[in-house]
Amino acid sequence: MSDLTVGLAIVGGVVLAAVVAHGAWQSRRAGPRRPATVPAARPGAQMEPVLAPAEPPAADLAEAPARAALRRSDLRLDALIDAIATIKPEAPLAAELLLAHMPPTRRAGSKPFLIEGLNAETGEWEAVAPGVQYGEVQAGVQMANRTGALNEIEYSEFAQKVQDFGDAVGALVELPDMLDVVARARELDAFAGDHDALLALHLRARSVAWSVGYVQQQAARHGFVAGGLPGRMVLPASDDGAPPVLVLSYDSKAALAEDPSLTAVRDVTLSFDVAQTDAARQPFAAWRSSAQALAIGMDALLVDDQGHPLGDAAFATIGAELERMYGELAGHDLAAGSAAARRLFS
């Protein structure tokens, strides 16, 4: 993956901690730990819910890759990550004509592309909207995402769709050179591959396993709400349309069990997507504090993917490496959580 992920594994390997195995026989005899019972309410009393209300599935960006960047109406072309073609009419064109001839799909292979118009009145580039005249149009295809770099076949598909669109509205199309675009796409993909990281740790039950309801109750106490898929909870961002700050995941089969109260969960993963999450939201601090608080409340051990315990020294090393990565992303105008970064790392 990335230096950050490798660093996490190395740190976990050198952290020395004594792990005391206790209560094993109790784990075999006892059922999974269940959520606390809510006392009955007195007439007229205000009761605080045990679980926070679930977000609509579409709001869980970790479960909806199509929305992992921004809402389509908010997207804007960016020469840093898009190969842009210009579409120049002889005279301003009505939005209705442009909309009538838009390509039926806005993808070229695995890469999305956007079409914007230059508002003849305001002089601003914007998504084409009814009732507006546009003096020029531009279309851009994303040069890289998590499926890889834009290739010659995808570029050719994009070029054909743009040319057909230009012909249909009677405008001249100017396309960027394919070899240049593909070379830039490979460079962008290489940079993205070196800076794509998912910070994840595990909470493992020390003794008695947990029921699904118990996991949900404990997570809800720390601000997590139901995600868009079974076995997922998220700590939502305050900004509408932004990815969640943290994702808590556990066995989806247990979440879908006929009687979740009888299921046994022994491992919960807590993670955040580095490039997708705005550093100003302090996701690392939230990740660390949430993990430590959950570990206390659930009697869990914090470990990495290799099962090595994670202590304060490990978190400090990971935090320093994360700051280095943030600096490199920002130095390439791809600051974590920015619109360009969320599009590139999607």
Backbone hydrogen bonds, N-H to C=O, Kabsch-Sander energy under -0.5 kcal/mol:
donor,donor_aa,acceptor,acceptor_aa,energy
3,D,194,D,-0.6
6,V,2,S,-2.5
7,G,3,D,-2.9
8,L,4,L,-2.0
9,A,5,T,-1.8
10,I,6,V,-2.5
11,V,7,G,-3.0
12,G,8,L,-2.4
13,G,9,A,-1.5
14,V,10,I,-1.4
14,V,11,V,-0.5
15,V,11,V,-1.5
17,A,15,V,-0.5
19,V,17,A,-0.6
20,V,18,A,-0.6
21,A,19,V,-0.6
22,H,20,V,-0.6
27,S,23,G,-1.9
28,R,24,A,-1.5
29,R,25,W,-1.6
30,A,26,Q,-3.3
33,R,209,A,-4.3
45,A,42,R,-2.6
47,M,45,A,-0.5
55,E,226,A,-1.0
59,A,56,P,-2.2
60,D,57,P,-1.7
61,L,59,A,-1.3
63,E,60,D,-1.5
64,A,61,L,-0.5
67,R,64,A,-2.2
68,A,65,P,-1.6
74,D,71,R,-2.3
75,L,71,R,-0.7
75,L,72,R,-1.1
81,I,78,D,-1.4
82,D,78,D,-2.4
83,A,141,V,-2.7
84,I,82,D,-0.6
85,A,139,A,-3.7
86,T,174,E,-2.0
87,I,137,V,-3.3
88,K,172,L,-3.0
90,E,170,G,-0.5
93,L,134,Y,-2.8
95,A,132,V,-2.1
97,L,94,A,-0.6
98,L,94,A,-1.7
99,L,95,A,-3.2
100,A,96,E,-1.7
101,H,97,L,-0.9
101,H,98,L,-0.8
102,M,99,L,-0.8
108,A,111,K,-3.3
111,K,108,A,-1.8
113,F,106,R,-2.1
114,L,140,G,-2.4
116,E,138,Q,-2.9
117,G,126,E,-3.0
118,L,136,E,-3.2
119,N,117,G,-0.9
119,N,124,E,-2.7
120,A,133,Q,-2.8
123,G,119,N,-2.7
126,E,117,G,-2.1
128,V,115,I,-0.6
132,V,129,A,-0.9
134,Y,93,L,-2.9
135,G,118,L,-2.1
136,E,118,L,-0.6
137,V,87,I,-2.3
138,Q,116,E,-2.5
139,A,85,A,-2.5
140,G,114,L,-2.4
141,V,83,A,-2.2
142,Q,112,P,-2.5
143,M,81,I,-3.3
145,N,148,G,-1.7
148,G,145,N,-2.2
150,L,143,M,-3.0
155,Y,151,N,-2.5
156,S,152,E,-2.4
157,E,153,I,-2.0
158,F,154,E,-2.3
159,A,155,Y,-3.0
160,Q,156,S,-2.3
161,K,157,E,-2.1
162,V,158,F,-2.5
163,Q,159,A,-2.5
164,D,160,Q,-2.5
165,F,161,K,-2.0
166,G,162,V,-2.7
167,D,163,Q,-2.6
168,A,164,D,-2.1
169,V,165,F,-1.5
170,G,166,G,-0.6
170,G,167,D,-0.7
171,A,166,G,-2.8
172,L,88,K,-2.7
174,E,86,T,-2.7
175,L,173,V,-0.5
181,V,177,D,-2.3
182,V,178,M,-2.8
183,A,179,L,-2.0
184,R,180,D,-2.3
185,A,181,V,-2.5
186,R,182,V,-2.0
187,E,183,A,-1.8
188,L,184,R,-2.5
189,D,185,A,-2.5
190,A,186,R,-2.2
191,F,187,E,-2.1
192,A,188,L,-2.6
193,G,189,D,-2.6
194,D,190,A,-1.4
195,H,191,F,-0.7
195,H,192,A,-1.0
196,D,193,G,-0.5
197,A,195,H,-0.7
199,L,197,A,-0.5
199,L,272,F,-2.1
200,A,198,L,-0.6
201,L,270,L,-1.9
202,H,303,V,-2.9
203,L,268,V,-3.2
204,R,202,H,-0.6
204,R,301,L,-2.4
205,A,266,R,-2.2
206,R,299,D,-2.1
210,W,265,V,-2.9
211,S,33,R,-3.2
212,V,260,P,-1.2
215,V,211,S,-2.0
216,Q,212,V,-2.5
217,Q,213,G,-2.4
218,Q,214,Y,-2.5
219,A,215,V,-2.4
220,A,216,Q,-2.5
221,R,217,Q,-1.3
222,H,219,A,-1.5
223,G,220,A,-1.7
224,F,219,A,-1.9
225,V,234,V,-2.7
227,G,232,R,-2.5
232,R,229,L,-1.3
233,M,248,L,-2.6
234,V,225,V,-2.8
235,L,246,L,-2.4
242,A,239,D,-1.7
245,V,235,L,-2.6
246,L,235,L,-1.1
247,V,271,S,-2.7
248,L,233,M,-3.3
249,S,247,V,-0.5
249,S,269,T,-2.7
250,Y,231,G,-2.2
255,A,251,D,-1.6
256,L,252,S,-1.5
257,A,254,A,-1.0
262,L,259,D,-2.2
263,T,260,P,-1.3
265,V,210,W,-3.4
265,V,263,T,-0.5
268,V,203,L,-2.2
269,T,249,S,-2.9
270,L,201,L,-2.4
271,S,247,V,-2.5
272,F,199,L,-1.8
274,V,197,A,-1.9
274,V,272,F,-0.7
277,T,273,D,-1.4
277,T,274,V,-0.6
278,D,276,Q,-0.5
279,A,336,A,-0.9
281,R,278,D,-1.7
282,Q,279,A,-2.1
286,A,282,Q,-2.0
287,W,283,P,-2.8
288,R,284,F,-2.8
289,S,285,A,-2.6
290,S,286,A,-2.5
291,A,287,W,-2.1
292,Q,288,R,-2.4
293,A,289,S,-2.5
294,L,290,S,-2.7
295,A,291,A,-2.3
296,I,292,Q,-1.7
297,G,293,A,-2.4
298,M,294,L,-2.6
299,D,295,A,-0.6
299,D,296,I,-0.7
300,A,295,A,-2.5
301,L,204,R,-2.8
303,V,202,H,-2.3
303,V,301,L,-0.6
304,D,308,H,-1.8
307,G,304,D,-1.8
310,L,302,L,-2.2
311,G,309,P,-0.5
315,F,311,G,-2.1
316,A,312,D,-2.3
317,T,313,A,-2.0
318,I,314,A,-2.4
319,G,315,F,-2.6
320,A,316,A,-1.9
321,E,317,T,-2.0
322,L,318,I,-2.4
323,E,319,G,-2.0
324,R,320,A,-1.6
325,M,321,E,-2.0
326,Y,322,L,-2.6
327,G,323,E,-2.1
328,E,324,R,-1.9
329,L,325,M,-2.4
330,A,326,Y,-2.5
331,G,327,G,-2.1
332,H,328,E,-0.8
332,H,329,L,-1.0
333,D,330,A,-1.8
334,L,329,L,-2.7
337,G,275,A,-2.9
338,S,335,A,-2.5
342,R,338,S,-2.7
343,R,339,A,-1.7
344,L,340,A,-2.7
345,F,341,A,-3.0
346,S,343,R,-0.7
346,S,344,L,-1.2
